[in-house]
Amino acid sequence: MSIAIWILIFIATFCIMEFMAWFTHKYIMHGFLWSLHKDHHKKDHDSWFERNDAFFIFYAVVSMSFIISAAEYGFTPGWPLGFGILAYGIAYFVVHDVFIHQRFKLFRNANNRYARGVRRAHKIHHKHLGKEDGECFGMLVVPFKYFKK
């Protein structure tokens, strides 16, 4: 498989993960697995960890499975698929957990249009503390209406 195909698979996987984040959030986290996600909207614990962090484990297992299938069983598309999921997971963690929720005190002074838009959109989502009525969107592609000056 050529490097150009690997790069295309990697980029496509990263982009599809944006859809998967939206879909998982709207229909699974705010659906039948609300019991794991609700502590992300309303803190009912003193721990740094949340039950919501279990969703990270699912995507990590999928990513690792693709990488292992490439390394051990010769499924060569597993490399760009697994690393595409991993790259999205890293980007998601940095934007959502580090930048927005400040789980680590970094990027506190970021004040460009994208940063303000992402924060504003996430704040709108978190104003709904219940399972229903929470506006859902991806992490990197935020509706333009949130990018006011």
LUMMI-512165 format. One record per residue: residue in one letter; residue number from 1; x, y, z of N, C-alpha, C in turn. Coordinates in steps of 0.05 Angstrom, whole numbers, padded with zeros to 5 digits. Last residue first. Layout:
<fitors>
+------+-----+--------+--------+--------+--------+--------+--------+--------+--------+--------+
| type | seq |   n_c1 |   n_c2 |   n_c3 |  ca_c1 |  ca_c2 |  ca_c3 |   c_c1 |   c_c2 |   c_c3 |
+------+-----+--------+--------+--------+--------+--------+--------+--------+--------+--------+
|    A | NUM |      X |      Y |      Z |      X |      Y |      Z |      X |      Y |      Z |
...
+------+-----+--------+--------+--------+--------+--------+--------+--------+--------+--------+
</fitors>
This chain:
<fitors>
+------+-----+--------+--------+--------+--------+--------+--------+--------+--------+--------+
| type | seq |   n_c1 |   n_c2 |   n_c3 |  ca_c1 |  ca_c2 |  ca_c3 |   c_c1 |   c_c2 |   c_c3 |
+------+-----+--------+--------+--------+--------+--------+--------+--------+--------+--------+
|    K | 149 | -00354 |  00757 |  00337 | -00330 |  00772 |  00344 | -00330 |  00780 |  00373 |
|    K | 148 | -00376 |  00688 |  00337 | -00381 |  00717 |  00337 | -00355 |  00732 |  00344 |
|    F | 147 | -00382 |  00632 |  00327 | -00357 |  00647 |  00322 | -00362 |  00677 |  00318 |
|    Y | 146 | -00429 |  00605 |  00329 | -00415 |  00609 |  00355 | -00389 |  00626 |  00351 |
|    K | 145 | -00447 |  00596 |  00278 | -00461 |  00616 |  00294 | -00447 |  00622 |  00321 |
|    F | 144 | -00418 |  00554 |  00255 | -00408 |  00581 |  00252 | -00422 |  00602 |  00270 |
|    P | 143 | -00410 |  00496 |  00296 | -00427 |  00513 |  00279 | -00417 |  00542 |  00279 |
|    V | 142 | -00347 |  00464 |  00294 | -00367 |  00477 |  00311 | -00384 |  00495 |  00293 |
|    V | 141 | -00307 |  00414 |  00289 | -00325 |  00428 |  00271 | -00348 |  00439 |  00288 |
|    L | 140 | -00283 |  00390 |  00333 | -00268 |  00408 |  00316 | -00285 |  00425 |  00297 |
|    M | 139 | -00324 |  00362 |  00358 | -00305 |  00377 |  00373 | -00290 |  00397 |  00357 |
|    G | 138 | -00394 |  00363 |  00341 | -00368 |  00351 |  00342 | -00349 |  00369 |  00359 |
|    F | 137 | -00453 |  00371 |  00382 | -00437 |  00377 |  00358 | -00411 |  00363 |  00362 |
|    C | 136 | -00517 |  00378 |  00412 | -00493 |  00363 |  00408 | -00479 |  00371 |  00382 |
|    E | 135 | -00554 |  00408 |  00462 | -00545 |  00410 |  00434 | -00519 |  00396 |  00431 |
|    G | 134 | -00596 |  00374 |  00504 | -00568 |  00384 |  00501 | -00560 |  00385 |  00472 |
|    D | 133 | -00647 |  00352 |  00509 | -00644 |  00380 |  00501 | -00616 |  00390 |  00501 |
|    E | 132 | -00637 |  00303 |  00562 | -00650 |  00314 |  00538 | -00642 |  00343 |  00534 |
|    K | 131 | -00609 |  00295 |  00610 | -00604 |  00278 |  00587 | -00614 |  00290 |  00561 |
|    G | 130 | -00591 |  00358 |  00641 | -00604 |  00333 |  00638 | -00597 |  00318 |  00613 |
|    L | 129 | -00568 |  00407 |  00640 | -00556 |  00388 |  00659 | -00569 |  00360 |  00656 |
|    H | 128 | -00549 |  00453 |  00595 | -00570 |  00433 |  00599 | -00558 |  00411 |  00616 |
|    K | 127 | -00503 |  00479 |  00590 | -00523 |  00493 |  00606 | -00547 |  00474 |  00611 |
|    H | 126 | -00469 |  00452 |  00557 | -00468 |  00445 |  00585 | -00489 |  00460 |  00602 |
|    H | 125 | -00478 |  00475 |  00506 | -00484 |  00447 |  00511 | -00487 |  00441 |  00541 |
|    I | 124 | -00459 |  00527 |  00516 | -00487 |  00523 |  00509 | -00495 |  00494 |  00514 |
|    K | 123 | -00405 |  00514 |  00524 | -00420 |  00525 |  00546 | -00450 |  00522 |  00541 |
|    H | 122 | -00391 |  00499 |  00473 | -00390 |  00479 |  00494 | -00406 |  00488 |  00518 |
|    A | 121 | -00395 |  00547 |  00446 | -00412 |  00524 |  00438 | -00413 |  00504 |  00460 |
|    R | 120 | -00355 |  00577 |  00473 | -00383 |  00586 |  00473 | -00402 |  00562 |  00466 |
|    R | 119 | -00308 |  00548 |  00460 | -00317 |  00552 |  00488 | -00346 |  00559 |  00490 |
|    V | 118 | -00308 |  00554 |  00405 | -00309 |  00527 |  00417 | -00319 |  00529 |  00446 |
|    G | 117 | -00304 |  00610 |  00401 | -00326 |  00595 |  00389 | -00330 |  00568 |  00401 |
|    R | 116 | -00255 |  00622 |  00425 | -00280 |  00633 |  00436 | -00304 |  00617 |  00426 |
|    A | 115 | -00221 |  00593 |  00390 | -00222 |  00587 |  00418 | -00248 |  00597 |  00431 |
|    Y | 114 | -00231 |  00620 |  00341 | -00236 |  00592 |  00344 | -00239 |  00584 |  00373 |
|    R | 113 | -00214 |  00673 |  00353 | -00242 |  00668 |  00346 | -00249 |  00638 |  00349 |
|    N | 112 | -00171 |  00671 |  00412 | -00176 |  00676 |  00384 | -00205 |  00668 |  00377 |
|    N | 111 | -00147 |  00665 |  00463 | -00170 |  00683 |  00459 | -00174 |  00690 |  00430 |
|    A | 110 | -00117 |  00630 |  00514 | -00124 |  00629 |  00485 | -00149 |  00646 |  00481 |
|    N | 109 | -00104 |  00626 |  00567 | -00105 |  00653 |  00556 | -00111 |  00653 |  00526 |
|    R | 108 | -00101 |  00572 |  00579 | -00121 |  00589 |  00593 | -00125 |  00616 |  00579 |
|    F | 107 | -00068 |  00531 |  00563 | -00083 |  00545 |  00543 | -00105 |  00563 |  00555 |
|    L | 106 | -00073 |  00491 |  00623 | -00059 |  00499 |  00599 | -00078 |  00515 |  00580 |
|    K | 105 | -00082 |  00457 |  00672 | -00083 |  00486 |  00670 | -00065 |  00496 |  00647 |
|    F | 104 | -00122 |  00403 |  00659 | -00095 |  00412 |  00663 | -00095 |  00442 |  00657 |
|    R | 103 | -00175 |  00409 |  00654 | -00166 |  00388 |  00671 | -00136 |  00390 |  00677 |
|    Q | 102 | -00205 |  00449 |  00626 | -00182 |  00456 |  00642 | -00174 |  00435 |  00662 |
|    H | 101 | -00245 |  00444 |  00589 | -00251 |  00437 |  00617 | -00228 |  00442 |  00636 |
|    I | 100 | -00219 |  00464 |  00541 | -00246 |  00473 |  00550 | -00250 |  00468 |  00580 |
|    F |  99 | -00164 |  00443 |  00541 | -00171 |  00471 |  00534 | -00198 |  00479 |  00546 |
|    V |  98 | -00167 |  00389 |  00562 | -00147 |  00408 |  00570 | -00156 |  00436 |  00566 |
|    D |  97 | -00214 |  00365 |  00541 | -00207 |  00362 |  00569 | -00186 |  00382 |  00579 |
|    H |  96 | -00219 |  00386 |  00486 | -00241 |  00383 |  00505 | -00233 |  00383 |  00534 |
|    V |  95 | -00167 |  00390 |  00462 | -00188 |  00411 |  00459 | -00208 |  00409 |  00482 |
|    V |  94 | -00139 |  00344 |  00480 | -00127 |  00370 |  00482 | -00149 |  00392 |  00481 |
|    F |  93 | -00176 |  00302 |  00466 | -00167 |  00306 |  00494 | -00156 |  00334 |  00498 |
|    Y |  92 | -00179 |  00309 |  00411 | -00203 |  00312 |  00427 | -00195 |  00318 |  00456 |
|    A |  91 | -00126 |  00297 |  00396 | -00138 |  00324 |  00390 | -00162 |  00329 |  00408 |
|    I |  90 | -00125 |  00244 |  00413 | -00106 |  00263 |  00424 | -00117 |  00291 |  00420 |
|    G |  89 | -00165 |  00222 |  00380 | -00167 |  00220 |  00409 | -00149 |  00240 |  00423 |
|    Y |  88 | -00143 |  00231 |  00330 | -00167 |  00245 |  00337 | -00171 |  00245 |  00367 |
|    A |  87 | -00099 |  00196 |  00334 | -00094 |  00225 |  00330 | -00119 |  00241 |  00337 |
|    L |  86 | -00126 |  00146 |  00339 | -00108 |  00156 |  00361 | -00104 |  00186 |  00358 |
|    I |  85 | -00150 |  00143 |  00289 | -00167 |  00144 |  00313 | -00151 |  00155 |  00337 |
|    G |  84 | -00103 |  00141 |  00258 | -00122 |  00163 |  00254 | -00141 |  00166 |  00278 |
|    F |  83 | -00079 |  00094 |  00276 | -00066 |  00120 |  00283 | -00084 |  00144 |  00277 |
|    G |  82 | -00116 |  00057 |  00256 | -00111 |  00059 |  00285 | -00098 |  00085 |  00293 |
|    L |  81 | -00113 |  00069 |  00200 | -00139 |  00069 |  00215 | -00134 |  00073 |  00245 |
|    P |  80 | -00059 |  00061 |  00187 | -00071 |  00088 |  00185 | -00098 |  00090 |  00199 |
|    W |  79 | -00056 |  00003 |  00205 | -00038 |  00025 |  00214 | -00051 |  00052 |  00211 |
|    G |  78 | -00095 | -00026 |  00179 | -00098 | -00022 |  00208 | -00079 |  00000 |  00218 |
|    P |  77 | -00082 | -00037 |  00127 | -00098 | -00012 |  00132 | -00101 | -00007 |  00162 |
|    T |  76 | -00054 | -00087 |  00135 | -00039 | -00062 |  00132 | -00056 | -00037 |  00135 |
|    F |  75 | -00056 | -00138 |  00170 | -00078 | -00121 |  00160 | -00067 | -00093 |  00158 |
|    G |  74 | -00020 | -00173 |  00194 | -00015 | -00164 |  00167 | -00038 | -00148 |  00154 |
|    Y |  73 | -00023 | -00188 |  00246 | -00038 | -00205 |  00227 | -00036 | -00194 |  00198 |
|    E |  72 |  00007 | -00154 |  00279 |  00008 | -00183 |  00283 | -00004 | -00200 |  00261 |
|    A |  71 |  00001 | -00101 |  00259 |  00028 | -00111 |  00268 |  00028 | -00142 |  00269 |
|    A |  70 | -00053 | -00097 |  00247 | -00033 | -00091 |  00227 | -00007 | -00104 |  00234 |
|    S |  69 | -00077 | -00109 |  00295 | -00084 | -00126 |  00272 | -00064 | -00121 |  00249 |
|    I |  68 | -00056 | -00068 |  00327 | -00047 | -00096 |  00332 | -00054 | -00114 |  00308 |
|    I |  67 | -00085 | -00026 |  00304 | -00055 | -00026 |  00304 | -00044 | -00054 |  00308 |
|    F |  66 | -00138 | -00041 |  00316 | -00129 | -00037 |  00288 | -00099 | -00038 |  00286 |
|    S |  65 | -00135 | -00042 |  00372 | -00142 | -00066 |  00357 | -00134 | -00064 |  00328 |
|    M |  64 | -00125 |  00011 |  00385 | -00104 | -00010 |  00390 | -00110 | -00035 |  00375 |
|    S |  63 | -00175 |  00033 |  00371 | -00150 |  00042 |  00359 | -00129 |  00021 |  00361 |
|    V |  62 | -00209 |  00005 |  00406 | -00213 |  00003 |  00377 | -00188 |  00011 |  00363 |
|    V |  61 | -00188 |  00022 |  00455 | -00188 | -00006 |  00449 | -00191 | -00010 |  00419 |
|    A |  60 | -00199 |  00077 |  00452 | -00171 |  00068 |  00454 | -00169 |  00038 |  00447 |
|    Y |  59 | -00254 |  00077 |  00453 | -00241 |  00085 |  00429 | -00211 |  00077 |  00429 |
|    F |  58 | -00262 |  00058 |  00507 | -00273 |  00044 |  00484 | -00258 |  00051 |  00458 |
|    I |  57 | -00236 |  00096 |  00538 | -00225 |  00069 |  00538 | -00236 |  00054 |  00513 |
|    F |  56 | -00268 |  00140 |  00532 | -00241 |  00141 |  00522 | -00230 |  00113 |  00519 |
|    F |  55 | -00312 |  00125 |  00562 | -00315 |  00127 |  00533 | -00288 |  00128 |  00519 |
|    A |  54 | -00297 |  00131 |  00614 | -00298 |  00104 |  00603 | -00301 |  00104 |  00573 |
|    D |  53 | -00303 |  00183 |  00631 | -00277 |  00176 |  00619 | -00277 |  00147 |  00608 |
|    N |  52 | -00352 |  00185 |  00658 | -00351 |  00192 |  00629 | -00325 |  00185 |  00616 |
|    R |  51 | -00338 |  00181 |  00710 | -00348 |  00156 |  00697 | -00348 |  00160 |  00666 |
|    E |  50 | -00277 |  00217 |  00718 | -00306 |  00216 |  00716 | -00314 |  00189 |  00704 |
|    F |  49 | -00223 |  00238 |  00761 | -00234 |  00221 |  00741 | -00265 |  00222 |  00741 |
|    W |  48 | -00218 |  00268 |  00806 | -00209 |  00280 |  00781 | -00220 |  00264 |  00757 |
|    S |  47 | -00273 |  00265 |  00853 | -00250 |  00253 |  00838 | -00243 |  00269 |  00813 |
|    D |  46 | -00317 |  00279 |  00879 | -00294 |  00295 |  00883 | -00269 |  00286 |  00868 |
|    H |  45 | -00383 |  00281 |  00848 | -00360 |  00267 |  00859 | -00337 |  00287 |  00863 |
|    D |  44 | -00419 |  00300 |  00812 | -00430 |  00288 |  00837 | -00408 |  00272 |  00852 |
|    K |  43 | -00427 |  00349 |  00766 | -00407 |  00336 |  00783 | -00420 |  00326 |  00808 |
|    K |  42 | -00459 |  00344 |  00709 | -00465 |  00352 |  00736 | -00446 |  00336 |  00754 |
|    H |  41 | -00435 |  00328 |  00662 | -00452 |  00351 |  00662 | -00458 |  00362 |  00690 |
|    H |  40 | -00408 |  00283 |  00676 | -00394 |  00303 |  00660 | -00409 |  00329 |  00660 |
|    D |  39 | -00444 |  00249 |  00698 | -00426 |  00263 |  00716 | -00408 |  00283 |  00702 |
|    K |  38 | -00470 |  00227 |  00653 | -00483 |  00249 |  00668 | -00464 |  00263 |  00687 |
|    H |  37 | -00446 |  00184 |  00628 | -00440 |  00211 |  00618 | -00450 |  00233 |  00637 |
|    L |  36 | -00465 |  00136 |  00649 | -00436 |  00141 |  00649 | -00429 |  00170 |  00643 |
|    S |  35 | -00520 |  00142 |  00642 | -00510 |  00137 |  00669 | -00480 |  00141 |  00671 |
|    W |  34 | -00526 |  00144 |  00587 | -00527 |  00169 |  00602 | -00516 |  00165 |  00630 |
|    L |  33 | -00528 |  00104 |  00550 | -00506 |  00104 |  00569 | -00504 |  00131 |  00584 |
|    F |  32 | -00573 |  00113 |  00517 | -00574 |  00091 |  00536 | -00550 |  00089 |  00555 |
|    G |  31 | -00560 |  00181 |  00509 | -00580 |  00159 |  00504 | -00577 |  00138 |  00526 |
|    H |  30 | -00518 |  00213 |  00510 | -00544 |  00225 |  00518 | -00567 |  00206 |  00513 |
|    M |  29 | -00483 |  00174 |  00491 | -00478 |  00187 |  00517 | -00503 |  00201 |  00527 |
|    I |  28 | -00512 |  00159 |  00443 | -00503 |  00139 |  00463 | -00499 |  00153 |  00490 |
|    Y |  27 | -00528 |  00203 |  00412 | -00545 |  00179 |  00414 | -00536 |  00158 |  00434 |
|    K |  26 | -00490 |  00245 |  00419 | -00519 |  00250 |  00417 | -00535 |  00226 |  00423 |
|    H |  25 | -00439 |  00220 |  00422 | -00448 |  00239 |  00443 | -00478 |  00242 |  00442 |
|    T |  24 | -00437 |  00189 |  00376 | -00434 |  00176 |  00402 | -00445 |  00195 |  00424 |
|    F |  23 | -00441 |  00231 |  00337 | -00461 |  00209 |  00339 | -00461 |  00196 |  00366 |
|    W |  22 | -00395 |  00262 |  00348 | -00422 |  00274 |  00349 | -00442 |  00252 |  00353 |
|    A |  21 | -00355 |  00223 |  00341 | -00357 |  00237 |  00366 | -00385 |  00250 |  00369 |
|    M |  20 | -00364 |  00209 |  00287 | -00368 |  00189 |  00309 | -00370 |  00202 |  00336 |
|    F |  19 | -00349 |  00256 |  00262 | -00377 |  00247 |  00260 | -00382 |  00227 |  00283 |
|    E |  18 | -00295 |  00254 |  00276 | -00311 |  00277 |  00284 | -00341 |  00270 |  00283 |
|    M |  17 | -00279 |  00207 |  00251 | -00281 |  00207 |  00280 | -00296 |  00231 |  00290 |
|    I |  16 | -00275 |  00222 |  00199 | -00298 |  00206 |  00206 | -00301 |  00205 |  00236 |
|    C |  15 | -00226 |  00249 |  00202 | -00250 |  00264 |  00196 | -00275 |  00248 |  00204 |
|    F |  14 | -00191 |  00206 |  00212 | -00192 |  00229 |  00231 | -00218 |  00244 |  00227 |
|    T |  13 | -00200 |  00176 |  00166 | -00207 |  00165 |  00192 | -00209 |  00187 |  00213 |
|    A |  12 | -00180 |  00211 |  00127 | -00208 |  00203 |  00126 | -00217 |  00192 |  00153 |
|    I |  11 | -00126 |  00211 |  00143 | -00141 |  00236 |  00143 | -00171 |  00230 |  00143 |
|    F |  10 | -00113 |  00156 |  00136 | -00108 |  00169 |  00161 | -00126 |  00194 |  00164 |
|    I |   9 | -00123 |  00149 |  00081 | -00138 |  00134 |  00101 | -00137 |  00147 |  00129 |
|    L |   8 | -00085 |  00185 |  00060 | -00113 |  00189 |  00055 | -00130 |  00174 |  00075 |
|    I |   7 | -00038 |  00160 |  00078 | -00044 |  00187 |  00087 | -00074 |  00193 |  00083 |
|    W |   6 | -00042 |  00111 |  00050 | -00041 |  00111 |  00079 | -00049 |  00139 |  00090 |
|    I |   5 | -00037 |  00130 | -00002 | -00062 |  00117 |  00006 | -00064 |  00117 |  00037 |
|    A |   4 |  00015 |  00150 |  00000 | -00007 |  00168 | -00006 | -00034 |  00156 |  00002 |
|    I |   3 |  00045 |  00103 |  00008 |  00043 |  00123 |  00029 |  00020 |  00142 |  00025 |
|    S |   2 |  00012 |  00044 | -00017 |  00029 |  00067 | -00020 |  00025 |  00086 |  00003 |
|    M |   1 |  00017 | -00024 |  00000 |  00000 |  00000 |  00000 |  00018 |  00025 |  00000 |
+------+-----+--------+--------+--------+--------+--------+--------+--------+--------+--------+
</fitors>
